[in-house]
Amino acid sequence: MKNLKIFFITIFGLIFLIACEKKETSGPIKIAAIEPLSGPYAAVGKDIIDIVTYSASVINKNGGINGRMIEIVPMDNAMKAEKTTELLRKAIDDGIRFITQGGGSSHALNIIKQLEKYNARNPGKEVLFLNHSAVTTSFTNENCTFFHFRFDSNVDMKVAGLVSHMSKDNSVKKVYLFNQNYVYGQTFKEAATRMLKKNAPNIEIVGDELIPPFGKVQDFNPYVTKIKLSGADTVLTGNWGPDAYRFVNTLKDAGVKVKLFGIYISQPAGMAAMEKNLLFNDVVVVKEFNPTNSNAPSWYKEYEKGHIESAGFTPDADRIRFMFEMLKSAIEKTNSYEPKDIAYTLEGMEAKSVDGGKAVMRKDDHQMHFDMQALLVSPKAEQSIMYRGQDFDMSYVNVGNIPMEDITLDTTCNMKRP
């Protein structure tokens, strides 16, 4: 009788283990997308969710990942830190082992810190953070962690590209730094100050402003007046969302002519707010590709066509597409859905670039590296920027190429690997 009891216990144990294994390798692969879907940055957050959802749907349309479909689980943090913490905990409690986020570096840092503690305490149940757009430099330097991968270039890399282009523009003599007062904006300011002095000593910094972030500023006239009085011919800014759109519109309304160099000035969500005001001043941004390149390869034109039909706007970034392609490749190569296995496989992985340039995930710090382009927002060239069914009759024109080697910077990352 005793042996029979042990036999049944063993059998039930094996059945339980098999059931658990089956649960881990079947059903949808859930990815929690934590972004602002309410509040002043809701439009940006909704655009991100649409891009993420579409990119996942392309993978699903082509058979998913080993036959499993990707399911995006949108979560609204309303741009509040405590909400991000709450949603991350909920995602983990719901058994979700993949998180993606990019709208706001303060929220990304929150996720990095929380997951660092959770993953250390829960071996075998780790959660992987796929960071598509939160670009504060420290995330792949002193704050680097094994379970965090950034698929965008960091602030220092972007500023290096901008300063490189500015240094070749003889009309840029006096620059005003204008940024948001939180970890990302502070990082942008520090990098810009350091790199201008080192790489473009002929350009004088005539002003430096940090503003309350996340749409708190309604009236930009006092700032525009300061910029005008400073004698600046150029503004270098990392501002995004309403903090960029309202600034562009105020410059136009005040008739203040300056060149604008930045990263996110021309985000899709701001097109309806700015419209042709975006053409009043020269606006130069750096990107991993040209969103309005009519000569892009046919495979990308098919992706772009589907994106416009599904999400309703021209893809403004390519990194989310290759983030999902790299995730798919990592899972298929390892034949594992375990974040630790996937993380090791992502290290050093190369991605397919739209414009034929290089794109690789550096092993040392989990920082994506790729060639970049300096793009001028211009009246329509060959292809227009579309947003929510509206043709804005504007395009991006390439005004400079920035090789990956020129923006590959040293890292202070001292990563602990499991």
C-alpha positions in Angstrom: 0.0 0.0 0.0 2.8 2.4 0.9 4.5 1.7 -2.4 1.3 2.2 -4.3 0.8 5.6 -2.5 4.3 6.7 -3.5 3.6 5.6 -7.1 0.5 7.7 -7.4 2.2 10.7 -5.8 5.0 10.4 -8.3 2.6 10.1 -11.2 0.5 13.2 -10.1 3.8 15.1 -9.6 4.9 14.3 -13.1 1.5 15.3 -14.5 1.7 18.6 -12.6 5.2 19.3 -13.9 4.1 18.5 -17.5 1.1 20.8 -17.1 3.2 23.6 -15.9 5.7 23.1 -18.8 2.8 23.1 -21.2 1.4 26.3 -19.8 4.8 28.0 -20.3 5.1 27.0 -23.9 1.6 27.5 -25.2 -0.9 30.3 -25.5 -0.1 33.9 -26.4 3.2 35.6 -25.5 2.0 38.5 -23.4 3.9 41.8 -23.4 2.8 44.6 -21.1 3.1 48.0 -22.7 3.2 50.7 -20.0 2.6 54.1 -21.5 0.6 57.3 -20.8 -2.9 56.8 -22.3 -4.5 59.6 -20.4 -3.4 63.1 -19.4 -1.5 65.6 -21.5 0.8 63.0 -23.0 -2.0 60.6 -24.0 -1.7 61.2 -27.7 2.0 60.2 -27.6 1.2 57.1 -25.5 -1.6 56.0 -27.9 0.7 56.4 -30.9 3.3 54.2 -29.1 0.6 51.5 -28.4 -0.5 51.6 -32.0 3.1 51.2 -33.3 3.8 48.4 -30.8 0.5 46.6 -31.6 1.0 46.8 -35.3 4.6 45.6 -35.1 3.5 42.6 -33.1 0.6 42.0 -35.5 3.1 41.7 -38.4 4.9 38.9 -36.5 1.6 37.2 -35.8 0.5 37.5 -39.4 3.6 35.6 -40.4 3.0 32.7 -38.0 3.9 34.3 -34.7 6.9 33.0 -32.7 7.1 29.2 -33.0 3.4 29.3 -33.7 2.6 31.4 -30.6 1.0 34.8 -31.1 2.2 38.0 -29.4 -0.5 39.7 -27.2 0.1 43.3 -26.3 -1.4 44.3 -23.0 -1.7 48.1 -22.9 -1.4 49.7 -19.4 -2.0 53.4 -18.7 0.4 55.0 -16.3 -1.0 58.5 -16.9 2.6 59.7 -16.7 2.6 59.1 -12.9 5.5 57.3 -11.3 3.4 55.6 -8.7 1.1 54.3 -11.4 4.0 52.8 -13.3 5.1 50.9 -10.1 1.5 49.7 -9.6 1.1 48.5 -13.2 4.5 46.7 -13.2 3.4 44.8 -10.1 0.1 43.9 -11.7 1.8 42.7 -14.9 4.1 40.4 -12.8 1.2 39.2 -10.7 -0.6 38.3 -13.9 2.3 36.2 -15.0 3.6 38.6 -17.7 7.3 38.2 -18.2 8.0 40.8 -20.9 7.6 44.6 -20.4 8.0 47.3 -23.0 8.0 51.0 -22.4 9.5 54.2 -23.8 7.4 57.2 -22.9 9.4 58.9 -20.2 12.8 58.1 -18.8 11.7 58.6 -15.2 9.3 55.7 -15.7 11.9 53.5 -17.4 14.3 54.0 -14.4 11.5 53.0 -12.1 11.0 49.8 -14.1 14.7 49.1 -14.2 15.1 49.5 -10.5 12.0 47.5 -9.6 12.9 44.6 -11.9 16.5 44.5 -10.7 15.2 43.7 -7.2 12.4 41.4 -8.4 14.7 39.4 -10.7 17.4 39.0 -8.1 14.8 37.6 -5.6 13.0 35.4 -8.1 15.4 33.3 -10.1 13.6 31.3 -12.8 10.8 33.8 -12.9 12.7 36.8 -14.3 11.0 39.5 -16.3 12.7 41.1 -19.4 12.4 44.9 -20.1 12.4 45.8 -23.8 13.0 49.6 -23.7 12.1 51.1 -27.1 12.5 54.8 -26.5 13.5 55.9 -23.0 17.0 57.3 -23.8 18.6 58.6 -20.5 22.3 57.6 -20.9 22.7 56.1 -17.5 20.4 53.2 -18.3 23.2 51.5 -20.3 26.0 52.9 -18.1 25.9 53.0 -14.3 22.3 51.8 -14.1 22.7 49.0 -16.6 21.2 45.6 -15.7 21.2 42.2 -17.5 17.4 42.1 -18.0 17.2 45.5 -19.7 17.7 46.1 -23.4 17.5 49.5 -25.1 16.6 49.5 -28.8 17.0 53.2 -29.3 20.3 55.2 -29.2 20.9 57.0 -25.9 20.9 60.7 -25.2 24.7 61.0 -25.5 24.6 59.2 -28.8 21.8 61.4 -30.2 23.4 64.6 -28.9 26.8 63.5 -30.4 25.0 63.2 -33.8 23.3 66.6 -33.5 26.5 68.4 -32.4 28.4 66.7 -35.2 26.0 68.1 -37.7 25.8 71.5 -36.0 29.6 71.9 -36.1 29.5 71.7 -39.9 26.8 74.4 -40.2 28.5 77.8 -40.5 25.3 79.6 -39.7 25.2 78.1 -36.2 27.2 80.5 -33.9 25.1 81.0 -30.8 23.0 78.2 -29.2 20.4 78.2 -26.5 19.8 74.9 -24.6 16.1 74.4 -23.8 15.1 71.2 -22.0 12.7 69.5 -19.5 13.6 69.4 -15.9 13.7 65.7 -15.2 16.3 62.9 -15.6 16.1 62.8 -19.4 16.2 66.6 -19.9 19.0 67.0 -17.4 21.0 64.3 -19.2 20.4 66.1 -22.5 21.6 69.4 -21.1 24.7 67.9 -19.6 25.6 66.0 -22.7 25.0 69.0 -25.0 27.1 71.3 -22.8 30.0 68.9 -22.7 30.0 68.0 -26.4 29.5 71.5 -27.7 32.6 72.6 -25.7 34.6 69.6 -26.8 33.5 69.1 -30.4 32.2 72.5 -31.5 34.2 75.1 -29.5 33.3 77.7 -32.1 29.7 77.6 -31.0 28.8 79.8 -28.0 26.2 78.7 -25.5 24.2 81.8 -24.8 21.4 80.4 -22.7 20.4 77.4 -20.7 16.8 76.6 -19.5 15.2 73.7 -17.7 11.4 73.9 -17.7 8.7 72.0 -15.7 8.1 68.8 -17.8 5.1 66.9 -19.0 2.8 69.7 -20.3 2.7 71.8 -17.1 3.8 74.9 -19.1 1.0 76.4 -21.0 2.6 79.8 -21.9 6.0 79.6 -23.6 6.1 83.4 -24.4 8.5 84.2 -21.4 10.9 81.5 -22.6 10.7 82.7 -26.3 11.4 86.2 -25.1 14.5 85.1 -23.2 15.8 83.2 -26.3 15.2 86.3 -28.5 17.1 88.6 -26.1 20.0 86.1 -25.8 20.8 86.6 -29.5 20.7 82.9 -30.1 20.5 81.8 -33.8 19.9 78.1 -32.7 18.0 76.2 -30.1 19.2 72.7 -29.1 16.4 70.9 -27.3 15.4 67.4 -26.2 11.8 68.5 -25.5 9.0 66.1 -26.6 5.2 66.0 -26.5 3.3 69.2 -25.7 6.6 70.8 -24.4 7.9 70.7 -27.9 4.7 71.5 -29.9 3.7 74.5 -27.8 7.3 75.9 -28.1 7.3 75.5 -31.9 3.9 77.3 -32.1 5.0 80.1 -29.8 8.1 80.8 -31.8 5.9 81.1 -34.9 3.4 83.4 -33.2 6.2 85.6 -31.9 8.0 85.7 -35.2 11.2 84.5 -33.7 13.6 83.0 -36.3 16.0 80.4 -34.9 17.2 77.0 -36.1 15.9 74.1 -34.1 17.9 71.0 -33.5 16.4 68.1 -31.5 15.2 64.6 -31.3 11.4 64.5 -30.9 10.3 68.0 -32.1 8.4 66.5 -35.0 6.7 63.5 -33.3 3.5 62.3 -35.1 1.2 63.3 -32.2 2.3 66.9 -32.6 1.7 67.3 -36.3 -2.0 68.3 -35.9 -1.0 70.8 -33.2 1.8 72.4 -35.2 0.9 71.9 -38.8 2.8 74.4 -41.0 4.2 76.2 -38.0 6.8 73.4 -38.1 8.1 74.9 -41.3 8.5 78.5 -39.9 12.0 77.6 -38.6 14.4 75.1 -39.9 13.9 71.9 -37.8 16.6 69.3 -37.8 16.2 65.9 -36.0 18.2 62.8 -35.9 16.7 59.4 -36.6 17.7 55.8 -37.4 16.0 56.1 -40.8 14.1 58.5 -43.0 10.4 58.0 -42.5 9.5 59.6 -45.9 12.1 57.9 -48.1 10.3 56.9 -51.2 13.3 54.7 -52.2 13.0 52.5 -49.1 13.1 48.7 -49.9 9.9 47.0 -51.0 9.7 44.9 -47.8 9.6 48.1 -45.7 7.2 49.8 -48.0 4.8 46.9 -47.4 5.3 47.3 -43.6 4.8 51.1 -43.9 1.6 50.6 -46.0 0.1 48.3 -43.4 1.2 50.7 -40.6 -0.6 53.6 -42.1 -3.7 51.5 -42.7 -3.7 50.0 -39.2 -2.3 52.8 -37.0 -3.2 55.7 -39.2 0.1 57.5 -39.5 3.6 57.3 -41.1 6.0 55.2 -38.9 8.2 57.8 -37.2 10.6 55.2 -35.8 12.0 51.9 -37.0 13.3 50.6 -33.7 10.0 49.1 -32.6 9.8 47.0 -35.7 13.3 45.6 -35.3 12.8 45.2 -31.5 10.0 42.6 -32.2 12.0 41.0 -35.0 15.0 40.5 -32.7 12.8 39.1 -29.9 11.3 36.6 -32.3 14.8 35.6 -33.6 16.1 35.2 -30.0 13.2 32.9 -29.0 13.5 30.8 -32.1 17.3 30.5 -31.8 17.1 29.4 -28.2 13.8 27.5 -28.5 13.1 29.0 -25.1 10.6 31.6 -23.7 12.8 32.2 -20.6 13.9 35.8 -20.3 17.4 34.7 -19.2 17.9 32.6 -22.3 16.5 35.3 -24.6 18.7 38.0 -23.0 21.9 36.0 -23.6 20.8 35.5 -27.3 20.0 39.2 -27.8 23.6 40.2 -26.9 25.5 41.0 -30.0 22.5 40.4 -32.3 22.2 42.3 -35.5 19.0 43.8 -36.9 17.8 44.5 -40.5 18.0 48.2 -41.2 15.6 50.0 -43.6 18.3 52.1 -45.3 21.0 49.4 -45.4 23.0 50.7 -42.5 24.4 48.8 -39.5 22.3 48.0 -36.4 23.6 45.8 -33.6 22.9 45.2 -29.9 26.1 45.8 -28.0 26.8 42.9 -25.5 28.7 45.1 -23.0 25.7 47.3 -22.0 22.7 46.1 -24.0 22.7 49.3 -25.9 21.5 49.3 -29.6 23.9 50.9 -32.1 23.0 52.0 -35.6 23.8 54.5 -38.3 21.8 57.7 -38.0 20.6 60.5 -40.3 20.2 64.2 -39.8 16.8 65.1 -41.3 15.3 68.5 -42.1 11.5 68.9 -41.9 10.6 70.4 -45.3 7.7 71.1 -47.6 6.6 67.9 -49.3 9.3 66.3 -51.4 8.4 62.8 -52.8 6.4 61.4 -49.9 4.3 63.2 -47.2 4.1 62.7 -43.5 0.6 61.2 -42.7 -1.1 61.3 -39.4 -4.6 60.0 -38.5 -5.8 60.3 -42.1 -4.4 63.8 -42.6 -1.7 64.6 -45.2 0.5 67.4 -43.8 2.2 68.0 -47.1 5.6 67.8 -45.4 8.5 65.5 -45.7 11.9 64.7 -44.2 15.0 65.5 -46.3 18.3 63.9 -45.5 20.9 66.7 -44.7 23.6 64.5 -43.3 24.6 60.9 -42.5 26.0 59.9 -39.1 27.9 56.6 -39.2 27.5 54.3 -36.2 31.2 54.6 -35.5 30.9 58.4 -34.9 28.4 57.9 -32.1 29.7 54.7 -30.5 30.7 55.9 -27.1 32.5 54.2 -24.2 30.3 52.7 -21.4 30.8 52.5 -17.7 28.4 49.5 -17.4 29.7 46.8 -15.1 26.9 44.3 -15.7 26.3 41.3 -13.5 25.2 38.3 -15.5 23.2 35.4 -14.0 
